Amino acid sequence: MKLGILGGTFDPIHLGHLLTAEIARETLALERVLFVPAGDPPHKQALAKTPVHHRQAMVQQAIATNPHFELCLIDLERPGPHYSVDTIRLICSRYDLSADECSFIIGADSLVNLPTWHQPNELITLCRLAVVRRPAYQPDLTALETLLPHVTARLDWLDMPLIGLASSQLRHRVSLGQSICYQTPAVVAAYIQQHQLYKT
């Protein structure tokens, strides 16, 4: 079994997340992609986040029609802070995955910052990194290899259309009373409206 893992606060989930997951699934011949909502990400502890039950519900509704997508609550079932290396380790154990059967989907911006992550050397022994190319971020692979030996052998590159969507932009638009139609699934937009999320 080959699984992809896409983590995030998903506050809210948008079409960029879904397209990334689908391109990773197709490019890497993944059987499933796990969407892993972050409960308490260390780099966002100072930021206000929508309660997890709302973020979980939005992800569940957004992926419901794709049989290859699955909601994984592993970070919501344990106390934080949640480091990616621990999440990957737990998922590999739960699904009995080898390091080459697990693809952690990240953006090129995250790859640039990978040396600053918690236990990055351990992370790349647990999984492959499926990296979405982003023109604004051109990782210096030579420098990265110096800091994290063998990392380049663990990379798989993903090409996808440029979609300038960010959850923060959607939250801002909602707060201004603007439409988020065609930026997130209709069921998610309806959920946000129903529960009056991001209004303040």
VENVENLIN-V788350 format. One record per pair of residues at least 24 apart in sequence whose C-alpha atoms are under 10 Angstrom apart, sorted by the first residue. I is the first residue (numbers start at 1). J is the second residue. If there is no record, write none. Layout:
I|J / I|J
This chain:
1|29 / 1|30 / 1|31 / 1|32 / 1|95 / 1|96 / 1|97 / 1|98 / 1|100 / 1|101 / 1|102 / 2|28 / 2|29 / 2|30 / 2|31 / 2|32 / 2|33 / 2|95 / 2|97 / 2|98 / 2|99 / 2|100 / 2|101 / 2|102 / 2|103 / 3|28 / 3|29 / 3|30 / 3|31 / 3|32 / 3|33 / 3|34 / 3|68 / 3|69 / 3|91 / 3|92 / 3|95 / 3|97 / 3|100 / 3|101 / 3|102 / 3|103 / 3|104 / 4|28 / 4|29 / 4|30 / 4|31 / 4|32 / 4|33 / 4|34 / 4|35 / 4|69 / 4|101 / 4|102 / 4|103 / 4|104 / 4|105 / 4|127 / 4|128 / 4|129 / 4|130 / 5|32 / 5|33 / 5|34 / 5|35 / 5|36 / 5|69 / 5|70 / 5|72 / 5|87 / 5|88 / 5|91 / 5|102 / 5|103 / 5|104 / 5|105 / 5|106 / 5|127 / 5|129 / 5|130 / 6|33 / 6|34 / 6|35 / 6|36 / 6|37 / 6|71 / 6|72 / 6|103 / 6|104 / 6|105 / 6|106 / 6|130 / 7|34 / 7|35 / 7|36 / 7|37 / 7|38 / 7|72 / 7|75 / 7|84 / 7|87 / 7|104 / 7|105 / 7|106 / 8|35 / 8|36 / 8|37 / 8|38 / 8|39 / 8|41 / 8|106 / 9|36 / 9|37 / 9|38 / 9|39 / 9|40 / 9|41 / 9|44 / 9|49 / 9|50 / 9|52 / 9|55 / 9|56 / 9|167 / 10|35 / 10|36 / 10|37 / 10|38 / 10|49 / 10|50 / 10|52 / 10|54 / 10|55 / 10|56 / 10|58 / 10|59 / 10|166 / 10|167 / 10|168 / 11|37 / 11|38 / 11|49 / 11|50 / 11|51 / 11|52 / 11|54 / 11|55 / 11|56 / 11|58 / 11|59 / 11|166 / 11|167 / 11|168 / 11|170 / 11|171 / 11|197 / 11|198 / 12|50 / 12|54 / 12|55 / 12|56 / 12|58 / 12|59 / 12|166 / 12|167 / 12|168 / 12|169 / 12|170 / 12|171 / 12|184 / 12|188 / 12|189 / 12|192 / 12|197 / 12|198 / 13|37 / 13|55 / 13|56 / 13|58 / 13|59 / 13|60 / 13|61 / 13|62 / 13|63 / 13|166 / 13|167 / 13|170 / 13|183 / 13|184 / 13|185 / 13|188 / 13|189 / 14|58 / 14|59 / 14|62 / 14|165 / 14|166 / 14|167 / 14|170 / 14|180 / 14|182 / 14|183 / 14|184 / 14|185 / 14|188 / 14|189 / 15|62 / 15|163 / 15|165 / 15|166 / 15|182 / 15|183 / 15|184 / 15|185 / 16|160 / 16|161 / 16|162 / 16|163 / 16|164 / 16|165 / 16|166 / 16|167 / 16|183 / 16|184 / 17|163 / 17|165 / 17|166 / 17|167 / 17|184 / 18|59 / 18|62 / 18|63 / 18|66 / 18|69 / 18|184 / 18|185 / 19|160 / 19|161 / 19|163 / 20|105 / 20|106 / 20|107 / 20|131 / 20|132 / 20|158 / 20|159 / 20|160 / 20|161 / 21|68 / 21|69 / 21|105 / 22|66 / 22|68 / 22|69 / 22|160 / 23|132 / 23|158 / 23|159 / 23|160 / 23|161 / 24|103 / 24|104 / 24|105 / 24|130 / 24|131 / 24|132 / 24|156 / 24|157 / 24|158 / 24|159 / 24|160 / 25|68 / 25|69 / 25|103 / 27|130 / 27|156 / 27|157 / 27|158 / 27|159 / 28|103 / 28|130 / 28|156 / 28|157 / 28|158 / 30|68 / 30|101 / 30|102 / 30|103 / 31|67 / 31|68 / 31|69 / 32|66 / 32|67 / 32|68 / 32|69 / 32|70 / 33|67 / 33|68 / 33|69 / 33|70 / 33|71 / 33|72 / 33|102 / 33|103 / 33|104 / 33|105 / 34|68 / 34|69 / 34|70 / 34|71 / 34|72 / 34|73 / 34|91 / 34|104 / 35|59 / 35|60 / 35|63 / 35|69 / 35|70 / 35|71 / 35|72 / 35|73 / 36|70 / 36|71 / 36|72 / 36|73 / 36|74 / 36|75 / 36|76 / 36|87 / 37|71 / 37|72 / 37|73 / 37|74 / 37|75 / 37|76 / 38|73 / 38|74 / 38|75 / 38|76 / 38|80 / 38|81 / 38|82 / 38|83 / 38|84 / 38|87 / 39|73 / 39|74 / 39|75 / 39|76 / 39|77 / 39|78 / 39|79 / 39|80 / 39|81 / 39|82 / 40|75 / 40|76 / 40|78 / 40|79 / 40|80 / 40|81 / 40|82 / 40|83 / 41|75 / 41|80 / 41|81 / 41|82 / 41|83 / 41|84 / 42|80 / 42|81 / 42|82 / 42|83 / 42|84 / 42|117 / 42|118 / 43|81 / 43|82 / 43|83 / 43|117 / 44|81 / 45|80 / 45|81 / 50|197 / 50|198 / 52|76 / 54|191 / 54|192 / 54|195 / 54|197 / 55|188 / 57|188 / 57|191 / 58|185 / 58|187 / 58|188 / 58|189 / 58|190 / 58|191 / 58|192 / 59|185 / 59|188 / 60|188 / 61|185 / 61|186 / 61|187 / 61|188 / 61|191 / 62|184 / 62|185 / 62|186 / 62|187 / 62|188 / 62|189 / 63|185 / 83|117 / 83|118 / 83|119 / 84|117 / 84|118 / 84|119 / 84|120 / 84|123 / 85|117 / 85|118 / 85|119 / 85|120 / 85|121 / 85|122 / 85|123 / 85|124 / 85|125 / 85|126 / 85|127 / 86|118 / 86|119 / 86|122 / 86|123 / 86|126 / 87|123 / 88|123 / 88|124 / 88|126 / 88|127 / 89|122 / 89|123 / 89|125 / 89|126 / 89|127 / 92|126 / 92|127 / 97|126 / 97|127 / 98|125 / 98|126 / 98|127 / 98|128 / 99|123 / 99|124 / 99|125 / 99|126 / 99|127 / 99|128 / 99|154 / 100|125 / 100|126 / 100|127 / 100|128 / 100|129 / 100|154 / 101|126 / 101|127 / 101|128 / 102|126 / 102|127 / 102|128 / 102|129 / 102|130 / 103|127 / 103|128 / 103|129 / 103|130 / 103|131 / 103|154 / 103|155 / 103|156 / 104|128 / 104|129 / 104|130 / 104|131 / 104|155 / 104|156 / 105|129 / 105|130 / 105|131 / 105|132 / 105|156 / 105|157 / 105|158 / 106|130 / 106|131 / 106|132 / 106|133 / 106|157 / 106|158 / 107|131 / 107|132 / 107|133 / 107|134 / 107|137 / 107|157 / 107|158 / 108|132 / 108|133 / 108|134 / 108|135 / 108|136 / 108|137 / 108|138 / 108|139 / 108|157 / 108|158 / 109|133 / 109|134 / 109|135 / 109|136 / 109|137 / 109|138 / 109|139 / 110|137 / 110|139 / 111|137 / 111|138 / 111|139 / 111|140 / 111|141 / 111|144 / 111|155 / 112|137 / 112|138 / 112|139 / 112|140 / 112|141 / 112|143 / 112|144 / 113|139 / 113|144 / 114|144 / 114|147 / 114|148 / 115|144 / 115|145 / 115|147 / 115|148 / 120|147 / 120|148 / 120|151 / 121|147 / 121|148 / 121|149 / 121|150 / 121|151 / 122|148 / 123|151 / 124|148 / 124|149 / 124|150 / 124|151 / 124|152 / 124|153 / 124|154 / 124|155 / 125|150 / 125|151 / 125|154 / 126|154 / 127|154 / 127|155 / 128|152 / 128|153 / 128|154 / 128|155 / 128|156 / 129|153 / 129|154 / 129|155 / 129|156 / 129|157 / 130|154 / 130|155 / 130|156 / 130|157 / 130|158 / 131|155 / 131|156 / 131|157 / 131|158 / 131|159 / 132|156 / 132|157 / 132|158 / 132|159 / 132|160 / 133|157 / 133|158 / 133|159 / 133|160 / 133|161 / 133|162 / 134|158 / 134|159 / 134|160 / 134|161 / 134|162 / 135|162 / 170|198 / 171|197 / 171|198 / 171|199 / 171|200 / 172|198 / 172|199 / 172|200 / 173|198 / 173|199 / 174|198 / 174|199 / 174|200 / 175|199 / 175|200 / 176|200
